[in-house]
């Protein structure tokens, strides 16, 4: 279960990117609170994605 109050925007986005990087596309929401937490975390991820993409483009490739 993800507590949406436990992370700031960058922390929630990083956590969801980690799950997606390891192949977890959808977090399993088993309770109403889990579903709420999942939707809030996904909103934070969507909000952070444009900044993450801009940072990725700004960094030179190794």
Secondary structure, DSSP 8 states (H G I E B T S, - for coil): ---GGGS-HHHHHHHHHHHHHTT--S----SHHHHHHHHHHHHHHHHHHHHHHHHHHHS---
